[in-house]
Amino acid sequence: MSTPLAHNDSTGNGKLIAKLVLAVVAMFGFGFALVPIYDVFCKVTGLNGKTGGRVAYEATAADIDLARIVTMQFTATNNSNMSWVFHPMQNEIEIHPGALNEVKFYAKNTSKERMIGQAVPSVTPSLSASMLHKTECFCFTQQVLEAGQEIEMPVRFFVDKALPADVHKLTLSYTLFDVTENFAGTPKLTAN
C-alpha cells in the first residue's frame, strides 16, 4: 500500500518542479521583454518624459497661438562619470505654442583627454512630452570634444498647439553621459 503512495508523491513532485522551472523561464523571458515593452509604452503615451526624434517644421502665422504663453525651463546635469561643464545658456524663456524657438547649451571638456558625450532629454510634466517637438538637437548625435574644447549646442523646438490648457510650464532637462568607452578604437571624430 505504501509503494503506490510513494510513487504518487514522486510524480507530484516532478510536476511541481516542472511548473516551477516553467515559471522561472517565463519570468526570465518577461524580464528581457520588459525594457522594449516599457520603451514602446513611453513612446506611445509620453510617460517618463521621453521626447521623440527630429521633426521637420516651418511655422506659419496660422500655426502659432499668439494668445497663449508657456514658460519653458531648461536644466542640465552630468552623469556621475561625466566631468564636463554643461549648462543651458538660458534657464527660462516664454514661448507661444506653435512658434519655432531656439536655445543653446554650453559644454566644455575639462579633462585632459578627448571625450565623447551623449545627452539624454526628458520633459516634465511627462504627460506633455509628446507635445514638445525638436527640429534640431545636440541630443540626436554624440558630441566629441578634445581636451579643453568648448562648444555651444543649439536646440530648436516648438510646442504643439494641442498642449492642454492647464499646462503653463514645461521643463526640458538633459543628462549628459560619458560614452567615450563605447567608441574606443574608432577614428577621430570632430565636434558637432
Rosetta constraint file for C-alpha pairs under 8 A:
AtomPair CA 1 CA 5 HARMONIC 6.98 0.50
AtomPair CA 2 CA 6 HARMONIC 6.20 0.50
AtomPair CA 3 CA 7 HARMONIC 6.21 0.50
AtomPair CA 4 CA 8 HARMONIC 6.22 0.50
AtomPair CA 5 CA 9 HARMONIC 6.32 0.50
AtomPair CA 6 CA 10 HARMONIC 6.42 0.50
AtomPair CA 7 CA 11 HARMONIC 6.33 0.50
AtomPair CA 8 CA 12 HARMONIC 6.05 0.50
AtomPair CA 9 CA 13 HARMONIC 6.05 0.50
AtomPair CA 10 CA 14 HARMONIC 6.07 0.50
AtomPair CA 11 CA 15 HARMONIC 6.29 0.50
AtomPair CA 12 CA 16 HARMONIC 6.17 0.50
AtomPair CA 13 CA 17 HARMONIC 6.07 0.50
AtomPair CA 14 CA 18 HARMONIC 6.12 0.50
AtomPair CA 15 CA 19 HARMONIC 6.17 0.50
AtomPair CA 16 CA 20 HARMONIC 6.16 0.50
AtomPair CA 17 CA 21 HARMONIC 6.09 0.50
AtomPair CA 18 CA 22 HARMONIC 6.12 0.50
AtomPair CA 19 CA 23 HARMONIC 6.13 0.50
AtomPair CA 20 CA 24 HARMONIC 6.23 0.50
AtomPair CA 21 CA 25 HARMONIC 6.23 0.50
AtomPair CA 22 CA 26 HARMONIC 6.11 0.50
AtomPair CA 23 CA 27 HARMONIC 6.13 0.50
AtomPair CA 24 CA 28 HARMONIC 6.12 0.50
AtomPair CA 25 CA 29 HARMONIC 6.21 0.50
AtomPair CA 26 CA 30 HARMONIC 6.11 0.50
AtomPair CA 27 CA 31 HARMONIC 6.10 0.50
AtomPair CA 28 CA 32 HARMONIC 6.58 0.50
AtomPair CA 29 CA 33 HARMONIC 6.32 0.50
AtomPair CA 30 CA 34 HARMONIC 5.90 0.50
AtomPair CA 31 CA 35 HARMONIC 7.63 0.50
AtomPair CA 33 CA 37 HARMONIC 6.16 0.50
AtomPair CA 34 CA 38 HARMONIC 5.92 0.50
AtomPair CA 35 CA 39 HARMONIC 6.16 0.50
AtomPair CA 36 CA 40 HARMONIC 6.23 0.50
AtomPair CA 37 CA 41 HARMONIC 6.12 0.50
AtomPair CA 38 CA 42 HARMONIC 6.08 0.50
AtomPair CA 39 CA 43 HARMONIC 6.11 0.50
AtomPair CA 40 CA 44 HARMONIC 6.15 0.50
AtomPair CA 41 CA 45 HARMONIC 6.04 0.50
AtomPair CA 41 CA 46 HARMONIC 7.92 0.50
AtomPair CA 41 CA 47 HARMONIC 7.68 0.50
AtomPair CA 42 CA 46 HARMONIC 5.11 0.50
AtomPair CA 42 CA 47 HARMONIC 4.79 0.50
AtomPair CA 42 CA 48 HARMONIC 6.30 0.50
AtomPair CA 42 CA 49 HARMONIC 7.90 0.50
AtomPair CA 42 CA 50 HARMONIC 6.76 0.50
AtomPair CA 43 CA 47 HARMONIC 7.36 0.50
AtomPair CA 43 CA 50 HARMONIC 6.82 0.50
AtomPair CA 43 CA 51 HARMONIC 7.69 0.50
AtomPair CA 43 CA 52 HARMONIC 7.46 0.50
AtomPair CA 45 CA 127 HARMONIC 7.27 0.50
AtomPair CA 45 CA 130 HARMONIC 7.63 0.50
AtomPair CA 46 CA 50 HARMONIC 6.20 0.50
AtomPair CA 46 CA 51 HARMONIC 7.39 0.50
AtomPair CA 46 CA 126 HARMONIC 6.29 0.50
AtomPair CA 46 CA 127 HARMONIC 5.41 0.50
AtomPair CA 46 CA 128 HARMONIC 6.81 0.50
AtomPair CA 46 CA 129 HARMONIC 5.31 0.50
AtomPair CA 46 CA 130 HARMONIC 5.15 0.50
AtomPair CA 47 CA 126 HARMONIC 5.23 0.50
AtomPair CA 47 CA 127 HARMONIC 5.55 0.50
AtomPair CA 47 CA 129 HARMONIC 7.37 0.50
AtomPair CA 48 CA 122 HARMONIC 7.41 0.50
AtomPair CA 48 CA 123 HARMONIC 7.88 0.50
AtomPair CA 48 CA 126 HARMONIC 5.41 0.50
AtomPair CA 48 CA 127 HARMONIC 7.85 0.50
AtomPair CA 49 CA 122 HARMONIC 4.62 0.50
AtomPair CA 49 CA 123 HARMONIC 4.35 0.50
AtomPair CA 49 CA 124 HARMONIC 5.86 0.50
AtomPair CA 49 CA 125 HARMONIC 7.02 0.50
AtomPair CA 49 CA 126 HARMONIC 4.02 0.50
AtomPair CA 49 CA 127 HARMONIC 6.95 0.50
AtomPair CA 49 CA 128 HARMONIC 7.56 0.50
AtomPair CA 49 CA 129 HARMONIC 5.09 0.50
AtomPair CA 50 CA 121 HARMONIC 6.79 0.50
AtomPair CA 50 CA 122 HARMONIC 5.06 0.50
AtomPair CA 50 CA 123 HARMONIC 6.53 0.50
AtomPair CA 50 CA 126 HARMONIC 7.51 0.50
AtomPair CA 50 CA 129 HARMONIC 6.19 0.50
AtomPair CA 50 CA 130 HARMONIC 7.81 0.50
AtomPair CA 51 CA 121 HARMONIC 6.78 0.50
AtomPair CA 51 CA 122 HARMONIC 6.28 0.50
AtomPair CA 51 CA 123 HARMONIC 7.01 0.50
AtomPair CA 51 CA 129 HARMONIC 5.64 0.50
AtomPair CA 51 CA 130 HARMONIC 6.29 0.50
AtomPair CA 51 CA 132 HARMONIC 7.03 0.50
AtomPair CA 51 CA 133 HARMONIC 7.47 0.50
AtomPair CA 52 CA 130 HARMONIC 7.16 0.50
AtomPair CA 52 CA 133 HARMONIC 6.91 0.50
AtomPair CA 52 CA 134 HARMONIC 7.72 0.50
AtomPair CA 53 CA 133 HARMONIC 7.77 0.50
AtomPair CA 53 CA 134 HARMONIC 6.95 0.50
AtomPair CA 53 CA 140 HARMONIC 7.37 0.50
AtomPair CA 54 CA 133 HARMONIC 7.40 0.50
AtomPair CA 54 CA 134 HARMONIC 5.51 0.50
AtomPair CA 54 CA 135 HARMONIC 5.08 0.50
AtomPair CA 54 CA 136 HARMONIC 6.37 0.50
AtomPair CA 54 CA 137 HARMONIC 7.77 0.50
AtomPair CA 54 CA 140 HARMONIC 7.67 0.50
AtomPair CA 55 CA 133 HARMONIC 6.67 0.50
AtomPair CA 55 CA 134 HARMONIC 6.10 0.50
AtomPair CA 55 CA 135 HARMONIC 4.94 0.50
AtomPair CA 56 CA 135 HARMONIC 5.76 0.50
AtomPair CA 57 CA 135 HARMONIC 6.77 0.50
AtomPair CA 58 CA 100 HARMONIC 7.53 0.50
AtomPair CA 59 CA 63 HARMONIC 5.75 0.50
AtomPair CA 59 CA 64 HARMONIC 7.04 0.50
AtomPair CA 59 CA 98 HARMONIC 6.73 0.50
AtomPair CA 59 CA 99 HARMONIC 6.10 0.50
AtomPair CA 59 CA 100 HARMONIC 6.50 0.50
AtomPair CA 60 CA 64 HARMONIC 6.91 0.50
AtomPair CA 63 CA 98 HARMONIC 5.28 0.50
AtomPair CA 63 CA 99 HARMONIC 7.26 0.50
AtomPair CA 63 CA 161 HARMONIC 7.62 0.50
AtomPair CA 64 CA 96 HARMONIC 6.52 0.50
AtomPair CA 64 CA 97 HARMONIC 5.88 0.50
AtomPair CA 64 CA 98 HARMONIC 4.26 0.50
AtomPair CA 64 CA 99 HARMONIC 5.27 0.50
AtomPair CA 64 CA 161 HARMONIC 7.32 0.50
AtomPair CA 65 CA 96 HARMONIC 5.80 0.50
AtomPair CA 65 CA 97 HARMONIC 5.44 0.50
AtomPair CA 65 CA 98 HARMONIC 6.24 0.50
AtomPair CA 65 CA 99 HARMONIC 7.76 0.50
AtomPair CA 65 CA 161 HARMONIC 6.65 0.50
AtomPair CA 66 CA 96 HARMONIC 5.82 0.50
AtomPair CA 66 CA 97 HARMONIC 7.67 0.50
AtomPair CA 67 CA 96 HARMONIC 7.76 0.50
AtomPair CA 68 CA 96 HARMONIC 5.83 0.50
AtomPair CA 68 CA 97 HARMONIC 6.97 0.50
AtomPair CA 69 CA 94 HARMONIC 6.25 0.50
AtomPair CA 69 CA 95 HARMONIC 5.55 0.50
AtomPair CA 69 CA 96 HARMONIC 4.98 0.50
AtomPair CA 69 CA 97 HARMONIC 7.20 0.50
AtomPair CA 69 CA 168 HARMONIC 7.40 0.50
AtomPair CA 70 CA 94 HARMONIC 5.66 0.50
AtomPair CA 70 CA 95 HARMONIC 5.32 0.50
AtomPair CA 70 CA 96 HARMONIC 6.20 0.50
AtomPair CA 70 CA 97 HARMONIC 7.14 0.50
AtomPair CA 70 CA 167 HARMONIC 7.76 0.50
AtomPair CA 70 CA 168 HARMONIC 4.97 0.50
AtomPair CA 70 CA 169 HARMONIC 5.59 0.50
AtomPair CA 70 CA 170 HARMONIC 7.50 0.50
AtomPair CA 71 CA 92 HARMONIC 6.93 0.50
AtomPair CA 71 CA 93 HARMONIC 5.90 0.50
AtomPair CA 71 CA 94 HARMONIC 4.53 0.50
AtomPair CA 71 CA 95 HARMONIC 6.31 0.50
AtomPair CA 71 CA 168 HARMONIC 6.24 0.50
AtomPair CA 71 CA 169 HARMONIC 4.62 0.50
AtomPair CA 71 CA 170 HARMONIC 6.35 0.50
AtomPair CA 72 CA 92 HARMONIC 5.52 0.50
AtomPair CA 72 CA 93 HARMONIC 5.35 0.50
AtomPair CA 72 CA 94 HARMONIC 6.04 0.50
AtomPair CA 72 CA 95 HARMONIC 7.04 0.50
AtomPair CA 72 CA 169 HARMONIC 5.85 0.50
AtomPair CA 72 CA 170 HARMONIC 5.00 0.50
AtomPair CA 72 CA 171 HARMONIC 5.71 0.50
AtomPair CA 72 CA 172 HARMONIC 7.29 0.50
AtomPair CA 73 CA 91 HARMONIC 5.69 0.50
AtomPair CA 73 CA 92 HARMONIC 4.33 0.50
AtomPair CA 73 CA 93 HARMONIC 6.66 0.50
AtomPair CA 73 CA 169 HARMONIC 7.47 0.50
AtomPair CA 73 CA 170 HARMONIC 6.20 0.50
AtomPair CA 73 CA 171 HARMONIC 4.51 0.50
AtomPair CA 73 CA 172 HARMONIC 6.19 0.50
AtomPair CA 74 CA 88 HARMONIC 6.27 0.50
AtomPair CA 74 CA 90 HARMONIC 7.20 0.50
AtomPair CA 74 CA 91 HARMONIC 5.08 0.50
AtomPair CA 74 CA 92 HARMONIC 6.08 0.50
AtomPair CA 74 CA 171 HARMONIC 5.69 0.50
AtomPair CA 74 CA 172 HARMONIC 5.02 0.50
AtomPair CA 74 CA 173 HARMONIC 5.74 0.50
AtomPair CA 75 CA 87 HARMONIC 6.89 0.50
AtomPair CA 75 CA 88 HARMONIC 6.36 0.50
AtomPair CA 75 CA 91 HARMONIC 6.84 0.50
AtomPair CA 75 CA 171 HARMONIC 7.41 0.50
AtomPair CA 75 CA 172 HARMONIC 6.51 0.50
AtomPair CA 75 CA 173 HARMONIC 4.69 0.50
AtomPair CA 75 CA 174 HARMONIC 6.40 0.50
AtomPair CA 76 CA 86 HARMONIC 6.49 0.50
AtomPair CA 76 CA 87 HARMONIC 5.17 0.50
AtomPair CA 76 CA 88 HARMONIC 6.53 0.50
AtomPair CA 76 CA 173 HARMONIC 5.66 0.50
AtomPair CA 76 CA 174 HARMONIC 4.83 0.50
AtomPair CA 76 CA 175 HARMONIC 5.88 0.50
AtomPair CA 76 CA 176 HARMONIC 7.57 0.50
AtomPair CA 77 CA 86 HARMONIC 7.02 0.50
AtomPair CA 77 CA 87 HARMONIC 7.41 0.50
AtomPair CA 77 CA 173 HARMONIC 7.92 0.50
AtomPair CA 77 CA 174 HARMONIC 6.37 0.50
AtomPair CA 77 CA 175 HARMONIC 4.86 0.50
AtomPair CA 77 CA 176 HARMONIC 6.33 0.50
AtomPair CA 78 CA 82 HARMONIC 5.64 0.50
AtomPair CA 78 CA 83 HARMONIC 7.44 0.50
AtomPair CA 78 CA 84 HARMONIC 7.53 0.50
AtomPair CA 78 CA 86 HARMONIC 7.16 0.50
AtomPair CA 78 CA 175 HARMONIC 5.44 0.50
AtomPair CA 78 CA 176 HARMONIC 4.77 0.50
AtomPair CA 78 CA 177 HARMONIC 6.48 0.50
AtomPair CA 79 CA 175 HARMONIC 6.32 0.50
AtomPair CA 79 CA 176 HARMONIC 5.78 0.50
AtomPair CA 79 CA 177 HARMONIC 5.27 0.50
AtomPair CA 79 CA 178 HARMONIC 7.54 0.50
AtomPair CA 81 CA 177 HARMONIC 7.12 0.50
AtomPair CA 81 CA 178 HARMONIC 6.30 0.50
AtomPair CA 82 CA 117 HARMONIC 7.96 0.50
AtomPair CA 82 CA 176 HARMONIC 6.96 0.50
AtomPair CA 82 CA 177 HARMONIC 5.82 0.50
AtomPair CA 82 CA 178 HARMONIC 5.15 0.50
AtomPair CA 83 CA 109 HARMONIC 7.15 0.50
AtomPair CA 83 CA 110 HARMONIC 6.53 0.50
AtomPair CA 83 CA 111 HARMONIC 6.76 0.50
AtomPair CA 84 CA 107 HARMONIC 6.54 0.50
AtomPair CA 84 CA 108 HARMONIC 5.44 0.50
AtomPair CA 84 CA 109 HARMONIC 4.71 0.50
AtomPair CA 84 CA 110 HARMONIC 5.47 0.50
AtomPair CA 84 CA 111 HARMONIC 7.33 0.50
AtomPair CA 85 CA 106 HARMONIC 7.64 0.50
AtomPair CA 85 CA 107 HARMONIC 5.45 0.50
AtomPair CA 85 CA 108 HARMONIC 5.10 0.50
AtomPair CA 85 CA 109 HARMONIC 6.71 0.50
AtomPair CA 85 CA 110 HARMONIC 6.93 0.50
AtomPair CA 86 CA 105 HARMONIC 7.21 0.50
AtomPair CA 86 CA 106 HARMONIC 5.61 0.50
AtomPair CA 86 CA 107 HARMONIC 4.50 0.50
AtomPair CA 86 CA 108 HARMONIC 6.71 0.50
AtomPair CA 86 CA 176 HARMONIC 7.81 0.50
AtomPair CA 87 CA 105 HARMONIC 5.66 0.50
AtomPair CA 87 CA 106 HARMONIC 5.48 0.50
AtomPair CA 87 CA 107 HARMONIC 6.84 0.50
AtomPair CA 88 CA 103 HARMONIC 7.76 0.50
AtomPair CA 88 CA 104 HARMONIC 6.16 0.50
AtomPair CA 88 CA 105 HARMONIC 4.15 0.50
AtomPair CA 88 CA 106 HARMONIC 6.10 0.50
AtomPair CA 89 CA 103 HARMONIC 7.24 0.50
AtomPair CA 89 CA 104 HARMONIC 5.58 0.50
AtomPair CA 89 CA 105 HARMONIC 5.28 0.50
AtomPair CA 89 CA 106 HARMONIC 6.34 0.50
AtomPair CA 90 CA 103 HARMONIC 6.81 0.50
AtomPair CA 90 CA 104 HARMONIC 7.23 0.50
AtomPair CA 90 CA 105 HARMONIC 7.90 0.50
AtomPair CA 95 CA 99 HARMONIC 7.12 0.50
AtomPair CA 95 CA 101 HARMONIC 7.47 0.50
AtomPair CA 96 CA 159 HARMONIC 7.80 0.50
AtomPair CA 97 CA 158 HARMONIC 6.75 0.50
AtomPair CA 97 CA 159 HARMONIC 4.97 0.50
AtomPair CA 97 CA 160 HARMONIC 5.68 0.50
AtomPair CA 97 CA 161 HARMONIC 4.90 0.50
AtomPair CA 97 CA 163 HARMONIC 7.69 0.50
AtomPair CA 98 CA 158 HARMONIC 5.75 0.50
AtomPair CA 98 CA 159 HARMONIC 5.63 0.50
AtomPair CA 98 CA 160 HARMONIC 5.44 0.50
AtomPair CA 98 CA 161 HARMONIC 5.42 0.50
AtomPair CA 99 CA 158 HARMONIC 5.71 0.50
AtomPair CA 99 CA 159 HARMONIC 7.31 0.50
AtomPair CA 100 CA 156 HARMONIC 6.85 0.50
AtomPair CA 100 CA 157 HARMONIC 5.68 0.50
AtomPair CA 100 CA 158 HARMONIC 4.83 0.50
AtomPair CA 101 CA 156 HARMONIC 5.51 0.50
AtomPair CA 101 CA 157 HARMONIC 5.37 0.50
AtomPair CA 101 CA 158 HARMONIC 6.06 0.50
AtomPair CA 102 CA 154 HARMONIC 6.62 0.50
AtomPair CA 102 CA 155 HARMONIC 5.55 0.50
AtomPair CA 102 CA 156 HARMONIC 4.39 0.50
AtomPair CA 102 CA 157 HARMONIC 6.46 0.50
AtomPair CA 103 CA 154 HARMONIC 5.77 0.50
AtomPair CA 103 CA 155 HARMONIC 5.45 0.50
AtomPair CA 103 CA 156 HARMONIC 6.73 0.50
AtomPair CA 104 CA 152 HARMONIC 6.12 0.50
AtomPair CA 104 CA 153 HARMONIC 5.25 0.50
AtomPair CA 104 CA 154 HARMONIC 4.27 0.50
AtomPair CA 104 CA 155 HARMONIC 6.00 0.50
AtomPair CA 105 CA 152 HARMONIC 5.62 0.50
AtomPair CA 105 CA 153 HARMONIC 5.04 0.50
AtomPair CA 105 CA 154 HARMONIC 6.34 0.50
AtomPair CA 105 CA 155 HARMONIC 7.79 0.50
AtomPair CA 106 CA 150 HARMONIC 7.39 0.50
AtomPair CA 106 CA 151 HARMONIC 5.91 0.50
AtomPair CA 106 CA 152 HARMONIC 4.63 0.50
AtomPair CA 106 CA 153 HARMONIC 6.21 0.50
AtomPair CA 107 CA 150 HARMONIC 5.56 0.50
AtomPair CA 107 CA 151 HARMONIC 5.49 0.50
AtomPair CA 107 CA 152 HARMONIC 6.52 0.50
AtomPair CA 107 CA 153 HARMONIC 7.69 0.50
AtomPair CA 108 CA 145 HARMONIC 7.64 0.50
AtomPair CA 108 CA 148 HARMONIC 6.52 0.50
AtomPair CA 108 CA 149 HARMONIC 5.72 0.50
AtomPair CA 108 CA 150 HARMONIC 4.03 0.50
AtomPair CA 108 CA 151 HARMONIC 6.48 0.50
AtomPair CA 109 CA 114 HARMONIC 7.84 0.50
AtomPair CA 109 CA 115 HARMONIC 7.23 0.50
AtomPair CA 109 CA 145 HARMONIC 6.10 0.50
AtomPair CA 109 CA 146 HARMONIC 6.81 0.50
AtomPair CA 109 CA 147 HARMONIC 5.66 0.50
AtomPair CA 109 CA 148 HARMONIC 5.11 0.50
AtomPair CA 109 CA 149 HARMONIC 5.59 0.50
AtomPair CA 109 CA 150 HARMONIC 6.35 0.50
AtomPair CA 110 CA 147 HARMONIC 6.45 0.50
AtomPair CA 110 CA 148 HARMONIC 5.31 0.50
AtomPair CA 110 CA 149 HARMONIC 7.80 0.50
AtomPair CA 111 CA 147 HARMONIC 5.58 0.50
AtomPair CA 111 CA 148 HARMONIC 6.71 0.50
AtomPair CA 112 CA 147 HARMONIC 4.80 0.50
AtomPair CA 112 CA 148 HARMONIC 7.03 0.50
AtomPair CA 113 CA 146 HARMONIC 6.35 0.50
AtomPair CA 113 CA 147 HARMONIC 4.76 0.50
AtomPair CA 114 CA 144 HARMONIC 7.26 0.50
AtomPair CA 114 CA 145 HARMONIC 5.71 0.50
AtomPair CA 114 CA 146 HARMONIC 4.09 0.50
AtomPair CA 114 CA 147 HARMONIC 5.16 0.50
AtomPair CA 115 CA 144 HARMONIC 5.90 0.50
AtomPair CA 115 CA 145 HARMONIC 5.59 0.50
AtomPair CA 115 CA 146 HARMONIC 6.41 0.50
AtomPair CA 115 CA 147 HARMONIC 7.50 0.50
AtomPair CA 115 CA 178 HARMONIC 7.17 0.50
AtomPair CA 115 CA 179 HARMONIC 7.77 0.50
AtomPair CA 115 CA 180 HARMONIC 5.44 0.50
AtomPair CA 116 CA 142 HARMONIC 6.37 0.50
AtomPair CA 116 CA 143 HARMONIC 5.51 0.50
AtomPair CA 116 CA 144 HARMONIC 4.43 0.50
AtomPair CA 116 CA 145 HARMONIC 6.39 0.50
AtomPair CA 116 CA 178 HARMONIC 6.03 0.50
AtomPair CA 116 CA 179 HARMONIC 5.54 0.50
AtomPair CA 116 CA 180 HARMONIC 4.66 0.50
AtomPair CA 117 CA 142 HARMONIC 5.61 0.50
AtomPair CA 117 CA 143 HARMONIC 5.04 0.50
AtomPair CA 117 CA 144 HARMONIC 6.42 0.50
AtomPair CA 117 CA 176 HARMONIC 6.35 0.50
AtomPair CA 117 CA 177 HARMONIC 5.51 0.50
AtomPair CA 117 CA 178 HARMONIC 4.80 0.50
AtomPair CA 117 CA 179 HARMONIC 5.59 0.50
AtomPair CA 117 CA 180 HARMONIC 6.99 0.50
AtomPair CA 118 CA 139 HARMONIC 6.46 0.50
AtomPair CA 118 CA 141 HARMONIC 6.98 0.50
AtomPair CA 118 CA 142 HARMONIC 4.84 0.50
AtomPair CA 118 CA 143 HARMONIC 6.29 0.50
AtomPair CA 118 CA 176 HARMONIC 5.63 0.50
AtomPair CA 118 CA 177 HARMONIC 5.25 0.50
AtomPair CA 118 CA 178 HARMONIC 6.61 0.50
AtomPair CA 118 CA 179 HARMONIC 6.49 0.50
AtomPair CA 119 CA 138 HARMONIC 7.29 0.50
AtomPair CA 119 CA 139 HARMONIC 4.89 0.50
AtomPair CA 119 CA 142 HARMONIC 7.59 0.50
AtomPair CA 119 CA 174 HARMONIC 5.89 0.50
AtomPair CA 119 CA 175 HARMONIC 5.48 0.50
AtomPair CA 119 CA 176 HARMONIC 4.31 0.50
AtomPair CA 119 CA 177 HARMONIC 6.20 0.50
AtomPair CA 120 CA 139 HARMONIC 6.17 0.50
AtomPair CA 120 CA 174 HARMONIC 5.39 0.50
AtomPair CA 120 CA 175 HARMONIC 5.30 0.50
AtomPair CA 120 CA 176 HARMONIC 6.44 0.50
AtomPair CA 120 CA 177 HARMONIC 7.83 0.50
AtomPair CA 121 CA 139 HARMONIC 7.12 0.50
AtomPair CA 121 CA 172 HARMONIC 6.90 0.50
AtomPair CA 121 CA 173 HARMONIC 5.56 0.50
AtomPair CA 121 CA 174 HARMONIC 4.43 0.50
AtomPair CA 121 CA 175 HARMONIC 6.59 0.50
AtomPair CA 122 CA 126 HARMONIC 7.85 0.50
AtomPair CA 122 CA 129 HARMONIC 7.53 0.50
AtomPair CA 122 CA 172 HARMONIC 5.97 0.50
AtomPair CA 122 CA 173 HARMONIC 5.30 0.50
AtomPair CA 122 CA 174 HARMONIC 6.42 0.50
AtomPair CA 123 CA 128 HARMONIC 7.35 0.50
AtomPair CA 123 CA 129 HARMONIC 5.27 0.50
AtomPair CA 123 CA 170 HARMONIC 6.91 0.50
AtomPair CA 123 CA 171 HARMONIC 5.56 0.50
AtomPair CA 123 CA 172 HARMONIC 4.75 0.50
AtomPair CA 123 CA 173 HARMONIC 6.21 0.50
AtomPair CA 124 CA 128 HARMONIC 6.89 0.50
AtomPair CA 124 CA 129 HARMONIC 6.80 0.50
AtomPair CA 124 CA 170 HARMONIC 5.75 0.50
AtomPair CA 124 CA 171 HARMONIC 5.22 0.50
AtomPair CA 124 CA 172 HARMONIC 6.84 0.50
AtomPair CA 125 CA 129 HARMONIC 7.04 0.50
AtomPair CA 125 CA 170 HARMONIC 6.41 0.50
AtomPair CA 125 CA 171 HARMONIC 7.35 0.50
AtomPair CA 128 CA 132 HARMONIC 7.17 0.50
AtomPair CA 128 CA 163 HARMONIC 6.96 0.50
AtomPair CA 128 CA 170 HARMONIC 7.84 0.50
AtomPair CA 131 CA 159 HARMONIC 5.60 0.50
AtomPair CA 131 CA 160 HARMONIC 5.05 0.50
AtomPair CA 131 CA 162 HARMONIC 7.34 0.50
AtomPair CA 131 CA 163 HARMONIC 6.10 0.50
AtomPair CA 132 CA 157 HARMONIC 7.01 0.50
AtomPair CA 132 CA 158 HARMONIC 6.06 0.50
AtomPair CA 132 CA 159 HARMONIC 4.67 0.50
AtomPair CA 132 CA 160 HARMONIC 6.44 0.50
AtomPair CA 133 CA 157 HARMONIC 5.47 0.50
AtomPair CA 133 CA 158 HARMONIC 5.49 0.50
AtomPair CA 133 CA 159 HARMONIC 6.25 0.50
AtomPair CA 133 CA 160 HARMONIC 7.47 0.50
AtomPair CA 134 CA 155 HARMONIC 7.10 0.50
AtomPair CA 134 CA 156 HARMONIC 5.69 0.50
AtomPair CA 134 CA 157 HARMONIC 4.16 0.50
AtomPair CA 134 CA 158 HARMONIC 6.60 0.50
AtomPair CA 135 CA 155 HARMONIC 7.72 0.50
AtomPair CA 135 CA 156 HARMONIC 5.44 0.50
AtomPair CA 135 CA 157 HARMONIC 5.65 0.50
AtomPair CA 136 CA 140 HARMONIC 7.82 0.50
AtomPair CA 136 CA 154 HARMONIC 7.20 0.50
AtomPair CA 136 CA 155 HARMONIC 5.46 0.50
AtomPair CA 136 CA 156 HARMONIC 4.99 0.50
AtomPair CA 136 CA 157 HARMONIC 7.10 0.50
AtomPair CA 137 CA 153 HARMONIC 7.68 0.50
AtomPair CA 137 CA 154 HARMONIC 6.21 0.50
AtomPair CA 137 CA 155 HARMONIC 4.49 0.50
AtomPair CA 137 CA 156 HARMONIC 6.50 0.50
AtomPair CA 138 CA 142 HARMONIC 7.47 0.50
AtomPair CA 138 CA 143 HARMONIC 7.38 0.50
AtomPair CA 138 CA 153 HARMONIC 5.96 0.50
AtomPair CA 138 CA 154 HARMONIC 6.63 0.50
AtomPair CA 138 CA 155 HARMONIC 6.72 0.50
AtomPair CA 138 CA 192 HARMONIC 7.71 0.50
AtomPair CA 141 CA 192 HARMONIC 7.94 0.50
AtomPair CA 142 CA 192 HARMONIC 7.87 0.50
AtomPair CA 143 CA 191 HARMONIC 5.65 0.50
AtomPair CA 143 CA 192 HARMONIC 5.96 0.50
AtomPair CA 144 CA 189 HARMONIC 6.41 0.50
AtomPair CA 144 CA 190 HARMONIC 5.90 0.50
AtomPair CA 144 CA 191 HARMONIC 4.66 0.50
AtomPair CA 144 CA 192 HARMONIC 7.17 0.50
AtomPair CA 145 CA 149 HARMONIC 5.62 0.50
AtomPair CA 145 CA 150 HARMONIC 7.16 0.50
AtomPair CA 145 CA 190 HARMONIC 7.32 0.50
AtomPair CA 145 CA 191 HARMONIC 5.75 0.50
AtomPair CA 159 CA 163 HARMONIC 7.21 0.50
AtomPair CA 163 CA 167 HARMONIC 6.96 0.50
AtomPair CA 179 CA 183 HARMONIC 7.14 0.50
AtomPair CA 180 CA 184 HARMONIC 6.55 0.50
